[in-house]
Every structure is written in C-alpha cells, then in structure tokens.
Amino acid sequence: MKKYFLLAIVPAMLLNAVSCSEQKKTAPKDDKWTLVWEDDFKGKQLDTTQWAKIPRGKSDWNKYMSDYDGLYVVEDGNLVLRGIQNNILPNDTAPFLTGGIYTKDKRTFGLGRLEIKAKLNPVKGAWPAFWMLPKEGKWPDGGEIDIMERLSHDKLIYQTVHSRYTQTDSLRVNPPASSIVGMNPDSYNVYAVEKYRDSLVFYVNEIRTKNYPRIVTNHEGQFPFADEEFYLLLDMQLGGSWVGSVNPAELPAEMRIDWVRYYELKNK
C-alpha cells in the first residue's frame, strides 16, 4: 500500500498491462486445491473471531480509519465497507471516515490460494484494496502482496509486489514488480493470489494475470514470501498522494465483499 514508486514506473508498468481476454484460464480449482477456510458473510454482523477493524494510523491508506459501525455493514450475504464524509462524529477532526478489516493476530495464510469476490463502486478519490502483510517481518523486508488496488473510476486494478529488493534496492523491472490489469467495473470480480515457494501468481476472474518468480540474484530480499505467514487486509481508503483528492458529492464509497476463501494444495 506504500506507493513510493508507482507513479514513476507507470510507463514500464504499461508494458505489463494485462487484458483478461488475452490470458489463459487456470485449471479448475477442484483439480488442484482443497478449500480449508472461508467467510461468506451470511451472518448479521462481522465475525470478530476472524477479523478486526483496522485502527487509524499515519499513512495515506489508514489515516481515516474508524471503528464507526456505519462503515461496517453485513447485509444480503455481503460485507459492505464504506468511506464517508465525516459529518457524524463531532469529536473526530478527520474530514473522512473509512472502514477496513484485517486478520492480524487472528488468522494467517501460508502457501496456497487466497480469493476475494467483491464489487467496487467508483468514487473520485476512493482507493479500495485487498492486500497482505507478514506476521513477523517488518516492511519492506518482510514483503507485501497487493492482490487488488483500484483508483477512483478506473476500469483497471493494480497487482503489486513489495520487498527489500523492490523498495530498498529499487529493482522493480526484473522481474516486473507491478502490473495493470483490466476488470469489469460494473459487477463482482474475483481477485486471487497463489503463493508458492518459487513464485506468486495473480488472477482476476480465474484468469492468470501476473507471475512474480523467485530469481537468482546477488541482491538480498528478492522473494521473502515462501516461508512467511501473511495476514489479509481488506480496506477502503479515501484520498492521498497516489489517488488524489476526493469528490465528496460522490460519497459514500463502498466495496461489497461476497466472500473470502483460502485453499491449500491437495498434494503438497
């Protein structure tokens, strides 16, 4: 979620822009994977044994986080995370309030396939994201996996890998650290990542969109993902240096999350 380099490498990323129609579909999950955990949000409230609300911080992605209940609604089999203008909490000076959840200190994910099915409504200045951080490692050495990030009204998403290799050493081209991927902006999409010992493989709607391999290099920290457990973050954010200013007239921003699923390989 720390976008210190994305704007600078957009021309390079465009070389890796992916049209889903140009990619081959993966094999059916039943042939390869076993479902070991899911949350389909069929209840009446957030399952706090699996998720916690993300606290406010000082970064662009969490500076408006709030535990206000109206930002977290479970309805019609969806978790709805919102970003709103703050005209309801007089003791909170933040101009906006945003909702985000994570599995930190509750559940982590190792080698396997993680999927999120969601619909994102467009708002100028909205920055919804699904991403992963390491249980133990510090940023950026421990790594970061951005499964999906969308900006404002874009009809595309970003899928990005962060590490010491990409951040400290600024090695973002070999292999490409980020890709721009098309999606259907008007409906639900399924965003996924598969984590192996030698690669991260990304998908949109069962279509392979990006591969980030472990490579032989003299630089340290190129692939810190194999042996580390990661937790998942699902969050809505408004504004910031990357996405730009917010149009309050378009609020609320919402992401509707139908389900989250985690699979492990049948034959490890």
C-alpha positions in Angstrom: 0.0 0.0 0.0 3.0 2.3 0.2 3.2 3.7 -3.3 6.6 5.4 -3.2 7.4 4.3 -6.8 4.3 3.5 -8.8 3.8 6.9 -10.5 7.4 6.8 -11.5 7.1 3.4 -13.2 3.8 3.7 -14.9 5.4 3.7 -18.4 7.2 0.5 -17.5 4.0 -1.0 -16.0 2.0 -0.3 -19.1 4.3 -2.7 -20.9 2.9 -5.3 -18.5 -0.7 -4.2 -18.7 -2.9 -7.3 -19.0 -6.2 -7.6 -20.8 -8.0 -10.5 -19.2 -9.3 -11.7 -22.5 -5.7 -12.2 -23.7 -4.8 -14.6 -20.9 -5.4 -18.4 -20.4 -7.7 -19.6 -17.7 -6.3 -21.7 -14.9 -7.3 -25.3 -14.3 -10.5 -25.8 -12.2 -9.7 -25.4 -8.5 -11.2 -28.8 -7.7 -8.3 -30.4 -9.7 -5.6 -28.9 -7.5 -6.9 -27.2 -4.4 -8.8 -28.0 -1.1 -10.9 -25.3 0.5 -9.7 -25.0 4.1 -11.3 -21.7 5.2 -13.9 -19.2 4.1 -16.1 -16.4 5.3 -19.2 -15.8 3.2 -20.7 -13.1 5.4 -24.0 -14.9 5.8 -24.5 -13.7 9.4 -25.8 -10.5 10.7 -22.5 -9.0 11.9 -18.8 -9.2 11.4 -17.2 -12.4 12.8 -14.7 -10.9 15.3 -13.1 -14.3 15.8 -11.7 -14.0 12.3 -11.5 -10.2 11.7 -10.6 -7.0 13.5 -11.3 -3.4 12.5 -8.1 -1.7 11.3 -7.1 1.2 13.6 -6.2 4.6 12.4 -2.6 5.3 11.5 -0.4 8.0 9.9 -0.1 6.6 6.4 -2.3 7.5 3.4 -4.0 4.2 3.5 -5.1 4.2 7.1 -5.3 7.9 8.1 -9.1 8.0 8.1 -9.8 4.6 9.6 -12.6 4.5 12.1 -14.5 1.9 14.1 -17.8 3.7 13.5 -20.4 0.9 13.0 -21.9 2.5 9.9 -18.7 1.8 8.0 -19.1 -2.0 8.5 -22.4 -3.5 7.4 -23.2 -7.2 6.9 -26.2 -7.5 4.6 -27.5 -9.7 1.8 -24.6 -12.1 2.2 -22.0 -9.3 1.8 -19.7 -7.3 4.0 -20.0 -3.7 3.0 -17.0 -1.4 3.8 -17.6 2.3 3.4 -15.8 5.6 3.0 -17.9 8.6 4.0 -17.6 12.3 4.7 -17.3 12.9 8.4 -20.4 14.9 9.4 -21.5 12.5 12.1 -18.6 12.3 14.7 -18.1 15.9 16.0 -15.2 14.8 18.3 -13.3 13.4 15.3 -11.5 16.0 13.3 -10.9 13.8 10.3 -12.7 15.0 7.2 -13.5 11.5 6.1 -14.1 8.1 7.8 -13.2 4.8 6.2 -13.7 1.1 7.1 -11.1 -1.6 6.9 -10.7 -5.1 8.4 -7.8 -7.5 8.8 -6.9 -10.9 10.1 -3.9 -9.7 12.0 -3.4 -11.8 15.3 -6.3 -13.9 14.3 -5.5 -15.9 11.1 -2.6 -16.1 8.8 -2.1 -17.7 5.4 0.9 -19.7 4.1 1.4 -21.4 0.8 -1.9 -21.7 -1.0 -4.6 -19.7 -2.9 -6.5 -16.8 -1.5 -9.6 -15.4 -3.2 -11.8 -12.4 -2.7 -15.1 -11.8 -4.6 -16.1 -8.2 -4.5 -17.8 -5.3 -6.2 -16.4 -1.8 -6.0 -18.4 1.3 -6.6 -16.5 4.2 -8.2 -15.8 7.4 -6.4 -13.2 10.1 -7.3 -10.6 9.7 -4.6 -11.5 6.2 -3.5 -8.8 3.7 -3.0 -10.1 0.2 -2.2 -7.5 -2.5 -1.7 -7.0 -6.2 -0.8 -3.5 -7.0 0.3 -1.3 -9.0 2.6 1.5 -8.3 5.1 3.8 -10.7 7.0 3.0 -11.9 10.5 6.6 -11.3 11.7 8.7 -9.4 9.2 8.9 -5.6 9.0 8.2 -3.5 5.9 9.6 -3.8 3.4 12.0 -6.6 4.2 9.1 -8.9 5.2 7.3 -8.3 1.9 3.9 -7.1 0.8 1.4 -8.6 -1.6 -1.1 -6.3 -3.2 -3.8 -8.5 -4.7 -6.0 -5.6 -5.8 -5.9 -1.8 -5.7 -8.2 0.4 -7.6 -8.1 4.2 -8.0 -11.3 6.3 -8.4 -13.2 5.4 -11.5 -10.5 3.3 -13.2 -11.6 0.3 -15.2 -8.4 -1.5 -14.1 -6.6 -2.6 -11.0 -3.0 -2.8 -9.8 -1.3 -6.0 -8.6 2.0 -5.3 -7.0 4.8 -7.0 -5.0 6.9 -5.1 -2.5 10.1 -6.3 -0.8 13.6 -5.1 0.2 14.5 -5.9 -3.4 11.9 -3.6 -4.9 11.9 -0.8 -2.3 15.4 -0.5 -0.8 17.3 -1.6 -3.9 14.7 -0.1 -6.4 14.8 -3.3 -8.6 11.2 -3.2 -10.0 11.7 -4.3 -13.6 13.4 -7.7 -13.4 11.1 -9.3 -12.6 8.3 -6.7 -13.0 7.0 -5.7 -9.6 3.6 -4.3 -10.7 1.1 -4.9 -13.4 -2.1 -3.1 -14.5 -5.0 -5.5 -15.1 -8.4 -5.0 -16.6 -11.6 -5.9 -14.7 -15.3 -5.4 -15.1 -16.1 -2.2 -13.1 -19.9 -2.8 -13.1 -20.1 -6.2 -11.4 -18.4 -8.6 -9.0 -14.9 -9.7 -9.7 -12.8 -12.5 -8.1 -9.3 -11.4 -7.2 -6.8 -14.1 -6.2 -3.2 -14.8 -5.5 -1.4 -18.2 -5.3 1.7 -18.3 -3.1 4.3 -21.0 -3.9 7.9 -21.4 -2.7 9.2 -20.1 -6.0 6.5 -17.7 -7.2 3.4 -15.5 -6.6 0.7 -16.0 -9.2 -2.1 -13.5 -9.5 -5.6 -13.9 -11.1 -8.7 -11.9 -11.9 -11.9 -13.9 -12.6 -9.9 -17.2 -12.8 -7.6 -15.7 -15.5 -3.9 -15.6 -14.8 -2.8 -12.0 -14.9 0.7 -11.9 -13.3 3.6 -14.1 -12.2 6.3 -12.9 -9.9 9.1 -15.5 -9.7 11.9 -16.1 -7.3 15.1 -15.4 -9.3 18.8 -15.9 -8.8 20.3 -12.6 -7.8 23.1 -11.1 -5.7 20.7 -8.8 -4.1 19.1 -9.8 -0.8 15.4 -10.0 -0.1 14.0 -10.6 -3.6 11.5 -13.2 -2.5 10.7 -13.2 1.2 7.3 -14.8 0.7 8.0 -18.5 0.7 8.4 -19.3 4.4 6.5 -16.4 6.0 2.9 -16.4 7.1 0.9 -13.4 6.0 -2.3 -11.8 7.2 -5.0 -10.3 5.0 -6.3 -6.7 4.8 -9.5 -5.6 3.1 -9.9 -1.8 3.3 -11.4 1.3 1.8 -9.4 4.5 1.8 -10.2 8.0 0.6 -7.6 10.4 -0.8 -3.8 10.5 -0.6 -0.8 11.3 -2.7 -1.4 8.4 -5.2 -5.2 8.5 -5.7 -5.6 12.3 -5.3 -8.4 14.4 -3.9 -11.9 13.2 -3.0 -15.1 14.4 -4.5 -17.5 14.5 -1.5 -20.5 14.7 -3.8 -19.9 11.1 -5.0 -19.7 9.6 -1.5 -20.2 7.2 0.1 -17.6 4.9 -1.4 -18.4 1.2 -0.9 -16.9 -2.2 -1.5 -19.2 -5.1 -1.3 -17.4 -8.3 -0.4 -19.3 -11.5 -1.2 -16.8 -14.0 0.2 -13.1 -14.7 1.1 -11.7 -18.2 0.5 -8.4 -19.9 1.2 -7.3 -23.1 -0.4 -4.3 -25.4 0.1 -2.8 -27.8 -2.4 -4.2 -31.3 -2.4 -0.7 -32.8 -2.9 1.8 -30.7 -1.1 
